[in-house]
Amino acid sequence: MPMLEVQDLNVRYGRLEAVRGVSFSVERGQIVALVGSNGAGKSSTLKALIGLTPVAAGRIVFDGRDIAGQGSAARVAGGLSLSPEGRRLFGRMTVRDNLLAGAHAVRSRAAVRGRLDEIYALFPRVHERRAQLAGSLSGGEQQMVAIGRAMMAQPRLLMLDEPSLGIAPKIVAEIAGAIERINRDNGIAIVLVEQNARLALRLAHQAYAFEHGEVVRSGSGAELLADPFVQKAYLGV
């Protein structure tokens, strides 16, 4: 049984149908990439998965349970976590306090300290700047903090929305390496929404291409990298 199974998901904003009949699954330990152009429905899908956007129709089955009717807090407590597009940090709080905000549902102080240590080891820059205000960091450093904050909830499935957006190429490479280590060393499944399709497909075990709110291609990351439609639409080939 997949860790996550999305079945015929529909998401609407008023009369606008942002996601139509989307189905995909995430196996334990997988990195799954959702690629596509702006407005294709990728971020709306993540918001529906975490409970920030109501589901108009369809099912979201996580660990065998349909969670479409649950609130966001219950989904986070159950093992889902989202690092949102645009990072959304508390700029006037320290880096450390931003990280701790992600652990509000974790009861064990020892678990919180252990996860902090893991994040500091994963992102040494975050450790160096832990006492600084988050708003004083560079975009790349803020993205590291945002990923770390999402990890503080101790997720079994981590969702990352546009982690490379507006970040220098050198830092993008660091973040890509961190995503691989989170998946490999922690066994955390990852759903990656990313406009940098080449990067996403290189990281992904499985991938889905979105167009106009629908899935139009699916396969392994390598298969989509070699797909002529994907190459023309997203890779500039």
Secondary structure, DSSP 8 states (H G I E B T S, - for coil): --SEEEEEEEEEETTEEEEEEEEEEE-TT-EEEEEE-TTSSHHHHHHHHHTSS--SEEEEEETTEE-TTS-HHHHHHTTEEEE-TT----TTSBHHHHHHHTTTT---HHHHHHHHHHHHHH-HHHHHTTTSBGGGS-HHHHHHHHHHHHHTT--SEEEEE-TTTT--HHHHHHHHHHHHHHHHHH--EEEEE-S-HHHHHHH-SEEEEEETTEEEEEEEHHHHHH-HHHHHHHS--
